[in-house]
Amino acid sequence: MVVQRSVSGVVIGATIGASTAVNVGGLIAGHVHVPGSSSLTTITWHGSYNGTDYSALQGATGTAITSTSIDGTAGCYLLPSELAGLKWIKGVGNAAETVVVSGKFESQEA
């Protein structure tokens, strides 16, 4: 069964330690909603298998997985498809911002 879930109050920090962890286990697809008048223009994504140890996500060519072109206006920006399959994520931005992360998830219930 597919369920829709949103997590409010997610902090995209300027450092990994200042960022909020989000459980995205079962993520199919999702987005991040950035409020208006934001200074946030880039998010670099970090992943974890246990919610404690995080590493910057890299694509097959070693390039960082990022969300860019967030232009300081309110909007919904798609989460990179590379986040699917992770249990936990954190975003590190060029500026700190509180956002909402939403997505469609495979139900984790038996």
Secondary structure, DSSP 8 states (H G I E B T S, - for coil): -EEEEEEEEEEEBSSGGGS--EE-TTEEEEEEEE-SS-----EEEEEESSSS--EE-B-TTS-B-EE----SS-EEEE--GGGTT-SEEEEEESS-EEEEEEEEEE----
